[in-house]
């Protein structure tokens, strides 16, 4: 789900689910939220944080260059 706050800012939320790879393993469920800032028409920066059922937290900063 994406929600545009204004011309420069957007926020995102995602939910993921993975089935188990083998009968004796468990599947995983994860979620993440992110914010994105549009610097100009060709460049944006973002940061995302997430959690999954393996008790793993992550934070991912990044950028996109649009050609």
Long-range contacts (C-beta under 8 A, 24 or more apart in sequence): 7-38, 8-37, 8-38, 9-35, 9-36, 9-37, 9-38, 10-35, 10-36, 10-38, 11-35, 11-36, 12-36, 12-48, 14-50, 16-52, 26-53, 28-52, 28-53, 28-54, 29-53, 41-66, 42-66, 42-67
